[in-house]
Amino acid sequence: MSQGIFVLLLISGGAVFNTWRAVMVARRPDLFEPYAQQEPLSIFSPRFRRGMVRGSAPMAVASWALAAFMCTAVVMGGRTAVSADSLLIAAIPLAVLVAGFLMAISVAAFNRPKWCVPRYLRDEPGAWSKRAKQH
C-alpha cells in the first residue's frame, strides 16, 4: 500500500502542476510562448506542442481524475470482493480521465471545443486543421 500512496502523491503533484500551468496560460498571455517552447512532448511537431499548451485546462481535469482514480485504487487495493458501488466510484474518475484527455487532444489537433481554450488563443488553428496546413 505504501507504493500506491507514493504513486498517488506523484500523480497529485502532476495534477497540481497541470492546474497551475492552465491558470498561468489562461491569465498571462506573455507566458504562452515560453511554455509552448518548453513543452516536454518534444516528439510531436511544434504546432501540436502549442496545441497541448492551449489544452492545459482539460489536461488538468484529466490529471485530477487520474489522481481520484488512483485514490480509489489505493483505498480498494487489498480487497478481493468489490461491490458494484465501488466499481461505479472507480468508473466515474476513469470516465472523466478519458474525456479530459480526448478533449486535450481535440484542442491540440483542431482547437475545439473553444470553451476550454483561453480567449486569446481561440483564433489559432489546430495542428491538424486545414488552416494550419496553409501557413
N, C-alpha and C positions, 0 to 999 in steps of 0.2 A: 504494500500500500504506500510505502514511503516514496517509491519510484513514481507512482501515479501522482502523488502530491507535488513532487518536483516537476514533473511534466506539466501539471496543471499551473504551477507558478510560472513556468517558462511561457506557456501559451497565454496566460493572463498578462504577462509583461508585453508580449507581442500585441495583444489587443489594446493595451494602454498606449503603446507607441502608435499603432494604426489610428486610434482615435485622436491622439494629439496631432498627428500629421494631417488628418482630414480637417480638423479645426483650423490648423495653420494655413492649409491650402485654400480653404473657404474664406478666411478672414484677411489674408495677406497676399494679394496678387504678386507682390515682389518676390515671394518665396517659391512660386510655382516653377520657374525656370531652373533654379538650383536643385530643387527636389527632382525635377524631371531628368536632369543630367546625372543625378546620383542614384537613380532607381537601380536597385540591386539585380533586377531581372535583365541583365545585360545581354542575354542570348537573343532577345527579341529586338525588333527594329526600333529606332528612336521614336517613330510615330506611335508604336504600340506602348513603349515605356511612358511616353507623355500621357497616353490614354489611361494607363494604370494609375498614374498620379491623379488624373481627373477623377478616376473611380475610387478614390480613397475612402469616401463615405460608405459605399456598400461593402468595401473590403473590411472596414472597421466593424460593421454589423456582423459580417461573416466571422471575424476574429472573435467577437464576443460570443457568438453562437457556438463556435468551437470550444471556447472556454467553458460555457454552460454544459455542452455535451461531455466534455472531459470531467466536469464536476459530477455529473450523473454517473459516469463510468467509474469514478473513484468511489462514490457512495455505494453503488451496486456491485462493486468489484468482486467481492468474495461470495456472492450469493449463487447458489446452484439453481434455485427455483425463483423465477422472476414473474411477477404478476403483470396483467395486461395494463394496469395503471402505470407501472414502472416503465414498460415499453413505450407507452404514449408520452410519458415525461421525457424519455430519451429521444423520441422521434421528433418532437417539436423543435429542439435546437438543431437537430440534424437537417430538418427541412429548411430552417432559416439559414443555416450554413450554406446549403446548396443554392438557395435563392440569392443570397448575398454574393456568393462567388460568381454565379452566372450573370448577375446584374453588373458586377465589376468588369467582367469580360465584355459584356454588351456595351458598357460605357467606353472601354478601351477601343473596341472594334468599330462601333458605329456612333458613339457619343449619344446614345439613347439608353434609358429614359432621361430626358432633360432635367426632371425634377431632382435627380440626385447628382447633378453636375453643378459646380459653383457657377454663379451667374455670369461672371466674366469669361468663362470658358465654354459657354453653351454654343457659341458660333463656330468653334473649332471643328474641323472634320474629324471623324473617327479614323482609325488606322486602316480600316478596310472599306471605307466609303468611297464612292466614285469621285467625290470632290477631292479627297486626299490624293488620289492617283493622278489627278490633273496637275497638282502642284509639284 
